[in-house]
Amino acid sequence: MLMTATCGFIQMYFPCGMYKPTQRHSKPPGFYKHMTFVGCTRFMTVILGLVSLNYVAVSFTETIKSSAPIFTVIISRLLLGEHTGLYVNLSLIPVMGGLALCSANEISFNTRGFIAALATNITECVQNVYSKMLISGEKFKFTPAELQFYTSMASVVVQIPASVFFVDIPRAAETLTLAQVFAFILNGIFFHFQSITAYVLMDYISPVTHSVANTAKRAFLIWLSVVFFGNAVTLLSGLGTCTVIIGVMLYNKAQQIDTSLLLHATADSKKSGGIPLIGKVRAI
């Protein structure tokens, strides 16, 4: 978090071509409340993700995270008022089915790890949807680097008391090697660029589409972890992973169909002067 706050501060003044910088003369209403909330969700996402990895395999954690579009659909409806069409909702069924298949047949299944991974999913989805609201605001739009820096600082403030209570800092400092310090710094830099590119992308697409795009990364991580760590995968667990990925591919097609239906219904409504038959639906 310290590394991503440092890198975020630098990128507020040197955006490296990732976004268009904006001159600020004042902070918007509720600035500290927004930054604290997103910062806390970022902190919880990272901590819960590490707790999950402590109990279950990387492949299982990433499979659970692949169900993020479902949670994002629900949270987007609650926070942003965005509604999905029938085909998009139906396409999420195989995602849930694949997740259930993986959970029931995963060799490394552990209740604590499963709950932590599921909680990570929820906090990450809340973070993404709320960040989308801040980064695409009508009256005040945060830049990706501003969101990255201020939420990282808020997360650091939350992490300090957590570290004091739960980490034996002197003993941890004594056992650190130079290679481990370098690994932590490198990990922080990678985390920064992963986060800021996510914020940049979020400015262009909806939270649900962002979650679906993330699934390609999840699929790569699942099989990379299987190869790298030699995790054993049962036939049904592998089938469940494939079902999740296929469900996300179906989501992409369903999104195109629902968007097309919405456009046709809107065009017909304008011609007849009536209200679209499928109701008010925002394509996401």
Buried (B, 14 or more C-beta within 10 A) or exposed (E): BBBBBBBBBBBBEEBEEBBEBEEEEEEEEEBEEBBBBBBBBBBBBBBBBEBBBEBBBBBBBBBBBBBBBBBBBBBBBEBBEBBBBEBBBBBBEBBBBBBBBBBEBBEBBBEEBBBBBBBBBBBBBBBBBBBBBBBBEEEBBBBBBBBBBBBBBBBBBBBEEEEEEEEEEEEEEEEEEEEEEEEEEEEBBEBBBEBBEBBBBBBEBBBBBBBBBBBEEBBEBBBEBBEEEEBEBEEEBBBBBBBBBBBBBBBBEBBEBBBEBBEEBEEEBEEEEEEBEBEEBBBB
